[in-house]
Amino acid sequence: MQHAHPTSTRFTTVVKKVAAAASEPPVDPDGLRDDEPLNGDRLNINSLTLISLLVQIEEETGVFLSDELFVGRSFTTVADIAAIVEQSSEAAA
């Protein structure tokens, strides 16, 4: 059984920054919560925008996000994306 653990602040910060810039219209990343919905009142990230967001996160963090990590998962919050980056980082270590 896997135990949940806090996601790295570094990854969460990068996800917030990239998501805020990718949102239409862009928003201030400092005002985003970890549980901020990707497609809610503040962020407007649709499925197409999510793809480019993930590519940007890979570039910013240097963490490769394998396609297999996305099978059967849904991403509704900033924390969901930060967790997958954390998992990918740990798998590469």
N, CA, C and O atoms as a GROMACS GRO file, in nm:
protein
  372
    1MET      N    1   0.084  -0.118   0.000
    1MET     CA    2   0.000   0.000   0.000
    1MET      C    3   0.089   0.125   0.000
    1MET      O    4   0.185   0.132   0.076
    2GLN      N    5   0.056   0.222  -0.084
    2GLN     CA    6   0.132   0.346  -0.089
    2GLN      C    7   0.073   0.443   0.011
    2GLN      O    8  -0.048   0.452   0.030
    3HIS      N    9   0.163   0.516   0.074
    3HIS     CA   10   0.119   0.618   0.169
    3HIS      C   11   0.135   0.754   0.106
    3HIS      O   12   0.236   0.783   0.042
    4ALA      N   13   0.035   0.837   0.124
    4ALA     CA   14   0.042   0.973   0.071
    4ALA      C   15   0.145   1.052   0.150
    4ALA      O   16   0.158   1.036   0.271
    5HIS      N   17   0.216   1.135   0.080
    5HIS     CA   18   0.311   1.223   0.146
    5HIS      C   19   0.304   1.360   0.081
    5HIS      O   20   0.261   1.373  -0.033
    6PRO      N   21   0.347   1.462   0.154
    6PRO     CA   22   0.336   1.596   0.098
    6PRO      C   23   0.418   1.609  -0.029
    6PRO      O   24   0.529   1.556  -0.038
    7THR      N   25   0.365   1.678  -0.125
    7THR     CA   26   0.436   1.703  -0.249
    7THR      C   27   0.539   1.812  -0.228
    7THR      O   28   0.516   1.907  -0.153
    8SER      N   29   0.651   1.798  -0.293
    8SER     CA   30   0.759   1.895  -0.283
    8SER      C   31   0.708   2.036  -0.312
    8SER      O   32   0.635   2.057  -0.409
    9THR      N   33   0.748   2.130  -0.230
    9THR     CA   34   0.710   2.269  -0.250
    9THR      C   35   0.764   2.319  -0.383
    9THR      O   36   0.699   2.400  -0.449
   10ARG      N   37   0.880   2.272  -0.424
   10ARG     CA   38   0.939   2.313  -0.551
   10ARG      C   39   0.847   2.276  -0.667
   10ARG      O   40   0.822   2.359  -0.755
   11PHE      N   41   0.798   2.155  -0.669
   11PHE     CA   42   0.711   2.111  -0.778
   11PHE      C   43   0.578   2.185  -0.775
   11PHE      O   44   0.526   2.224  -0.879
   12THR      N   45   0.523   2.204  -0.658
   12THR     CA   46   0.396   2.275  -0.645
   12THR      C   47   0.411   2.419  -0.695
   12THR      O   48   0.322   2.470  -0.763
   13THR      N   49   0.521   2.483  -0.661
   13THR     CA   50   0.546   2.620  -0.704
   13THR      C   51   0.556   2.628  -0.856
   13THR      O   52   0.500   2.719  -0.917
   14VAL      N   53   0.628   2.533  -0.918
   14VAL     CA   54   0.641   2.531  -1.063
   14VAL      C   55   0.505   2.508  -1.128
   14VAL      O   56   0.471   2.577  -1.225
   15VAL      N   57   0.428   2.414  -1.076
   15VAL     CA   58   0.296   2.385  -1.134
   15VAL      C   59   0.207   2.509  -1.125
   15VAL      O   60   0.138   2.542  -1.222
   16LYS      N   61   0.207   2.577  -1.012
   16LYS     CA   62   0.126   2.697  -0.996
   16LYS      C   63   0.169   2.805  -1.096
   16LYS      O   64   0.084   2.869  -1.158
   17LYS      N   65   0.299   2.824  -1.110
   17LYS     CA   66   0.351   2.926  -1.202
   17LYS      C   67   0.311   2.896  -1.346
   17LYS      O   68   0.263   2.985  -1.418
   18VAL      N   69   0.330   2.772  -1.389
   18VAL     CA   70   0.299   2.735  -1.527
   18VAL      C   71   0.148   2.737  -1.551
   18VAL      O   72   0.103   2.784  -1.656
   19ALA      N   73   0.070   2.687  -1.456
   19ALA     CA   74  -0.076   2.686  -1.471
   19ALA      C   75  -0.130   2.829  -1.477
   19ALA      O   76  -0.220   2.858  -1.556
   20ALA      N   77  -0.077   2.916  -1.393
   20ALA     CA   78  -0.123   3.055  -1.391
   20ALA      C   79  -0.096   3.123  -1.525
   20ALA      O   80  -0.179   3.199  -1.574
   21ALA      N   81   0.020   3.096  -1.584
   21ALA     CA   82   0.056   3.156  -1.713
   21ALA      C   83  -0.026   3.095  -1.827
   21ALA      O   84  -0.058   3.164  -1.924
   22ALA      N   85  -0.060   2.966  -1.816
   22ALA     CA   86  -0.135   2.898  -1.923
   22ALA      C   87  -0.284   2.928  -1.919
   22ALA      O   88  -0.354   2.910  -2.019
   23SER      N   89  -0.332   2.975  -1.806
   23SER     CA   90  -0.475   3.003  -1.792
   23SER      C   91  -0.516   3.118  -1.884
   23SER      O   92  -0.437   3.208  -1.913
   24GLU      N   93  -0.639   3.113  -1.929
   24GLU     CA   94  -0.693   3.222  -2.012
   24GLU      C   95  -0.806   3.289  -1.936
   24GLU      O   96  -0.912   3.228  -1.921
   25PRO      N   97  -0.790   3.410  -1.888
   25PRO     CA   98  -0.669   3.491  -1.892
   25PRO      C   99  -0.569   3.445  -1.785
   25PRO      O  100  -0.608   3.380  -1.689
   26PRO      N  101  -0.440   3.480  -1.802
   26PRO     CA  102  -0.340   3.444  -1.701
   26PRO      C  103  -0.376   3.505  -1.565
   26PRO      O  104  -0.438   3.611  -1.557
   27VAL      N  105  -0.335   3.435  -1.460
   27VAL     CA  106  -0.362   3.482  -1.323
   27VAL      C  107  -0.231   3.488  -1.244
   27VAL      O  108  -0.128   3.441  -1.290
   28ASP      N  109  -0.238   3.545  -1.125
   28ASP     CA  110  -0.122   3.555  -1.037
   28ASP      C  111  -0.101   3.421  -0.967
   28ASP      O  112  -0.189   3.376  -0.895
   29PRO      N  113   0.016   3.356  -0.987
   29PRO     CA  114   0.038   3.225  -0.925
   29PRO      C  115   0.044   3.230  -0.772
   29PRO      O  116   0.015   3.130  -0.706
   30ASP      N  117   0.079   3.345  -0.716
   30ASP     CA  118   0.089   3.356  -0.570
   30ASP      C  119  -0.045   3.342  -0.501
   30ASP      O  120  -0.050   3.308  -0.383
   31GLY      N  121  -0.153   3.367  -0.573
   31GLY     CA  122  -0.285   3.357  -0.513
   31GLY      C  123  -0.349   3.219  -0.527
   31GLY      O  124  -0.461   3.197  -0.480
   32LEU      N  125  -0.278   3.125  -0.592
   32LEU     CA  126  -0.336   2.992  -0.614
   32LEU      C  127  -0.314   2.901  -0.494
   32LEU      O  128  -0.208   2.903  -0.432
   33ARG      N  129  -0.415   2.822  -0.463
   33ARG     CA  130  -0.406   2.722  -0.355
   33ARG      C  131  -0.362   2.589  -0.416
   33ARG      O  132  -0.372   2.570  -0.537
   34ASP      N  133  -0.313   2.499  -0.333
   34ASP     CA  134  -0.276   2.365  -0.381
   34ASP      C  135  -0.399   2.293  -0.435
   34ASP      O  136  -0.389   2.217  -0.532
   35ASP      N  137  -0.515   2.316  -0.374
   35ASP     CA  138  -0.637   2.248  -0.417
   35ASP      C  139  -0.716   2.332  -0.519
   35ASP      O  140  -0.835   2.308  -0.540
   36GLU      N  141  -0.648   2.429  -0.581
   36GLU     CA  142  -0.712   2.514  -0.682
   36GLU      C  143  -0.759   2.428  -0.800
   36GLU      O  144  -0.679   2.355  -0.858
   37PRO      N  145  -0.888   2.436  -0.836
   37PRO     CA  146  -0.936   2.361  -0.953
   37PRO      C  147  -0.868   2.411  -1.081
   37PRO      O  148  -0.850   2.531  -1.099
   38LEU      N  149  -0.831   2.318  -1.168
   38LEU     CA  150  -0.768   2.357  -1.294
   38LEU      C  151  -0.866   2.427  -1.386
   38LEU      O  152  -0.826   2.511  -1.467
   39ASN      N  153  -0.992   2.394  -1.375
   39ASN     CA  154  -1.094   2.460  -1.457
   39ASN      C  155  -1.204   2.508  -1.364
   39ASN      O  156  -1.311   2.449  -1.354
   40GLY      N  157  -1.174   2.619  -1.296
   40GLY     CA  158  -1.268   2.673  -1.198
   40GLY      C  159  -1.281   2.823  -1.212
   40GLY      O  160  -1.270   2.877  -1.323
   41ASP      N  161  -1.304   2.890  -1.102
   41ASP     CA  162  -1.323   3.035  -1.103
   41ASP      C  163  -1.196   3.112  -1.140
   41ASP      O  164  -1.203   3.214  -1.208
   42ARG      N  165  -1.080   3.063  -1.097
   42ARG     CA  166  -0.955   3.136  -1.120
   42ARG      C  167  -0.878   3.084  -1.239
   42ARG      O  168  -0.836   3.162  -1.325
   43LEU      N  169  -0.857   2.954  -1.246
   43LEU     CA  170  -0.784   2.894  -1.358
   43LEU      C  171  -0.882   2.847  -1.464
   43LEU      O  172  -0.993   2.802  -1.433
   44ASN      N  173  -0.840   2.858  -1.588
   44ASN     CA  174  -0.921   2.810  -1.699
   44ASN      C  175  -0.832   2.722  -1.786
   44ASN      O  176  -0.788   2.762  -1.893
   45ILE      N  177  -0.807   2.599  -1.737
   45ILE     CA  178  -0.720   2.504  -1.806
   45ILE      C  179  -0.809   2.394  -1.864
   45ILE      O  180  -0.868   2.316  -1.789
   46ASN      N  181  -0.817   2.388  -1.997
   46ASN     CA  182  -0.895   2.281  -2.060
   46ASN      C  183  -0.800   2.166  -2.097
   46ASN      O  184  -0.680   2.174  -2.071
   47SER      N  185  -0.853   2.061  -2.156
   47SER     CA  186  -0.773   1.942  -2.185
   47SER      C  187  -0.659   1.971  -2.283
   47SER      O  188  -0.551   1.915  -2.269
   48LEU      N  189  -0.681   2.056  -2.380
   48LEU     CA  190  -0.574   2.090  -2.474
   48LEU      C  191  -0.466   2.174  -2.406
   48LEU      O  192  -0.347   2.153  -2.430
   49THR      N  193  -0.508   2.267  -2.324
   49THR     CA  194  -0.412   2.349  -2.251
   49THR      C  195  -0.332   2.264  -2.154
   49THR      O  196  -0.214   2.291  -2.130
   50LEU      N  197  -0.395   2.162  -2.098
   50LEU     CA  198  -0.327   2.073  -2.003
   50LEU      C  199  -0.206   2.006  -2.067
   50LEU      O  200  -0.102   1.991  -2.002
   51ILE      N  201  -0.217   1.966  -2.192
   51ILE     CA  202  -0.106   1.901  -2.262
   51ILE      C  203   0.015   1.995  -2.268
   51ILE      O  204   0.126   1.956  -2.233
   52SER      N  205  -0.006   2.117  -2.312
   52SER     CA  206   0.105   2.211  -2.321
   52SER      C  207   0.158   2.248  -2.182
   52SER      O  208   0.277   2.272  -2.166
   53LEU      N  209   0.069   2.251  -2.085
   53LEU     CA  210   0.109   2.278  -1.947
   53LEU      C  211   0.205   2.169  -1.898
   53LEU      O  212   0.305   2.199  -1.834
   54LEU      N  213   0.173   2.043  -1.927
   54LEU     CA  214   0.258   1.932  -1.884
   54LEU      C  215   0.394   1.936  -1.952
   54LEU      O  216   0.496   1.907  -1.889
   55VAL      N  217   0.397   1.972  -2.080
   55VAL     CA  218   0.525   1.985  -2.151
   55VAL      C  219   0.609   2.095  -2.087
   55VAL      O  220   0.729   2.077  -2.066
   56GLN      N  221   0.548   2.207  -2.056
   56GLN     CA  222   0.619   2.318  -1.992
   56GLN      C  223   0.672   2.277  -1.854
   56GLN      O  224   0.784   2.314  -1.818
   57ILE      N  225   0.594   2.202  -1.779
   57ILE     CA  226   0.637   2.155  -1.647
   57ILE      C  227   0.758   2.062  -1.662
   57ILE      O  228   0.852   2.069  -1.583
   58GLU      N  229   0.755   1.974  -1.763
   58GLU     CA  230   0.870   1.887  -1.788
   58GLU      C  231   0.996   1.971  -1.814
   58GLU      O  232   1.102   1.943  -1.760
   59GLU      N  233   0.982   2.074  -1.896
   59GLU     CA  234   1.096   2.160  -1.929
   59GLU      C  235   1.147   2.235  -1.806
   59GLU      O  236   1.268   2.248  -1.787
   60GLU      N  237   1.056   2.284  -1.724
   60GLU     CA  238   1.096   2.364  -1.606
   60GLU      C  239   1.157   2.280  -1.495
   60GLU      O  240   1.246   2.326  -1.423
   61THR      N  241   1.110   2.156  -1.480
   61THR     CA  242   1.156   2.073  -1.369
   61THR      C  243   1.264   1.974  -1.409
   61THR      O  244   1.339   1.925  -1.324
   62GLY      N  245   1.273   1.943  -1.540
   62GLY     CA  246   1.366   1.841  -1.585
   62GLY      C  247   1.317   1.700  -1.555
   62GLY      O  248   1.393   1.604  -1.565
   63VAL      N  249   1.189   1.688  -1.518
   63VAL     CA  250   1.129   1.559  -1.484
   63VAL      C  251   1.048   1.510  -1.604
   63VAL      O  252   0.958   1.580  -1.650
   64PHE      N  253   1.080   1.390  -1.654
   64PHE     CA  254   1.007   1.331  -1.766
   64PHE      C  255   0.877   1.272  -1.713
   64PHE      O  256   0.877   1.196  -1.616
   65LEU      N  257   0.766   1.307  -1.776
   65LEU     CA  258   0.635   1.257  -1.736
   65LEU      C  259   0.592   1.149  -1.834
   65LEU      O  260   0.545   1.178  -1.944
   66SER      N  261   0.609   1.025  -1.795
   66SER     CA  262   0.576   0.911  -1.879
   66SER      C  263   0.426   0.900  -1.904
   66SER      O  264   0.346   0.926  -1.814
   67ASP      N  265   0.390   0.863  -2.025
   67ASP     CA  266   0.248   0.848  -2.060
   67ASP      C  267   0.176   0.750  -1.967
   67ASP      O  268   0.058   0.769  -1.936
   68GLU      N  269   0.246   0.646  -1.922
   68GLU     CA  270   0.184   0.544  -1.837
   68GLU      C  271   0.132   0.601  -1.705
   68GLU      O  272   0.039   0.547  -1.646
   69LEU      N  273   0.193   0.708  -1.659
   69LEU     CA  274   0.151   0.769  -1.532
   69LEU      C  275   0.012   0.833  -1.541
   69LEU      O  276  -0.050   0.860  -1.438
   70PHE      N  277  -0.036   0.856  -1.662
   70PHE     CA  278  -0.163   0.925  -1.679
   70PHE      C  279  -0.280   0.832  -1.700
   70PHE      O  280  -0.396   0.875  -1.698
   71VAL      N  281  -0.253   0.705  -1.722
   71VAL     CA  282  -0.359   0.608  -1.748
   71VAL      C  283  -0.448   0.593  -1.625
   71VAL      O  284  -0.399   0.565  -1.515
   72GLY      N  285  -0.577   0.611  -1.644
   72GLY     CA  286  -0.672   0.592  -1.536
   72GLY      C  287  -0.674   0.702  -1.432
   72GLY      O  288  -0.736   0.686  -1.327
   73ARG      N  289  -0.609   0.813  -1.460
   73ARG     CA  290  -0.605   0.924  -1.364
   73ARG      C  291  -0.678   1.044  -1.420
   73ARG      O  292  -0.686   1.064  -1.541
   74SER      N  293  -0.730   1.122  -1.329
   74SER     CA  294  -0.786   1.251  -1.370
   74SER      C  295  -0.714   1.360  -1.291
   74SER      O  296  -0.671   1.339  -1.178
   75PHE      N  297  -0.704   1.474  -1.352
   75PHE     CA  298  -0.635   1.586  -1.290
   75PHE      C  299  -0.732   1.701  -1.279
   75PHE      O  300  -0.773   1.761  -1.378
   76THR      N  301  -0.769   1.731  -1.156
   76THR     CA  302  -0.867   1.837  -1.136
   76THR      C  303  -0.811   1.955  -1.058
   76THR      O  304  -0.870   2.063  -1.058
   77THR      N  305  -0.696   1.936  -0.991
   77THR     CA  306  -0.639   2.044  -0.910
   77THR      C  307  -0.490   2.060  -0.937
   77THR      O  308  -0.427   1.973  -0.998
   78VAL      N  309  -0.435   2.170  -0.892
   78VAL     CA  310  -0.292   2.196  -0.898
   78VAL      C  311  -0.216   2.083  -0.828
   78VAL      O  312  -0.115   2.035  -0.879
   79ALA      N  313  -0.265   2.040  -0.712
   79ALA     CA  314  -0.199   1.934  -0.635
   79ALA      C  315  -0.194   1.802  -0.711
   79ALA      O  316  -0.098   1.726  -0.696
   80ASP      N  317  -0.296   1.773  -0.792
   80ASP     CA  318  -0.296   1.649  -0.871
   80ASP      C  319  -0.177   1.647  -0.967
   80ASP      O  320  -0.110   1.544  -0.981
   81ILE      N  321  -0.152   1.759  -1.031
   81ILE     CA  322  -0.039   1.765  -1.125
   81ILE      C  323   0.093   1.762  -1.049
   81ILE      O  324   0.186   1.692  -1.090
   82ALA      N  325   0.103   1.836  -0.940
   82ALA     CA  326   0.227   1.837  -0.862
   82ALA      C  327   0.260   1.696  -0.812
   82ALA      O  328   0.377   1.659  -0.806
   83ALA      N  329   0.158   1.619  -0.775
   83ALA     CA  330   0.181   1.482  -0.726
   83ALA      C  331   0.238   1.392  -0.835
   83ALA      O  332   0.325   1.309  -0.806
   84ILE      N  333   0.192   1.406  -0.960
   84ILE     CA  334   0.243   1.324  -1.068
   84ILE      C  335   0.387   1.362  -1.101
   84ILE      O  336   0.467   1.276  -1.138
   85VAL      N  337   0.421   1.489  -1.088
   85VAL     CA  338   0.560   1.532  -1.110
   85VAL      C  339   0.648   1.474  -1.001
   85VAL      O  340   0.758   1.426  -1.028
   86GLU      N  341   0.601   1.479  -0.877
   86GLU     CA  342   0.675   1.422  -0.765
   86GLU      C  343   0.696   1.272  -0.785
   86GLU      O  344   0.806   1.222  -0.765
   87GLN      N  345   0.591   1.201  -0.824
   87GLN     CA  346   0.601   1.058  -0.846
   87GLN      C  347   0.702   1.027  -0.957
   87GLN      O  348   0.781   0.933  -0.946
   88SER      N  349   0.699   1.105  -1.064
   88SER     CA  350   0.792   1.085  -1.175
   88SER      C  351   0.936   1.112  -1.132
   88SER      O  352   1.028   1.042  -1.174
   89SER      N  353   0.953   1.213  -1.050
   89SER     CA  354   1.086   1.248  -1.000
   89SER      C  355   1.143   1.136  -0.914
   89SER      O  356   1.260   1.101  -0.926
   90GLU      N  357   1.059   1.080  -0.828
   90GLU     CA  358   1.102   0.970  -0.741
   90GLU      C  359   1.133   0.844  -0.822
   90GLU      O  360   1.228   0.772  -0.790
   91ALA      N  361   1.054   0.818  -0.926
   91ALA     CA  362   1.075   0.700  -1.009
   91ALA      C  363   1.207   0.710  -1.085
   91ALA      O  364   1.271   0.608  -1.112
   92ALA      N  365   1.247   0.831  -1.119
   92ALA     CA  366   1.371   0.850  -1.194
   92ALA      C  367   1.494   0.846  -1.104
   92ALA      O  368   1.606   0.827  -1.151
   93ALA      N  369   1.473   0.863  -0.973
   93ALA     CA  370   1.586   0.869  -0.879
   93ALA      C  371   1.647   0.732  -0.856
   93ALA      O  372   1.743   0.719  -0.780
   0.00000   0.00000   0.00000
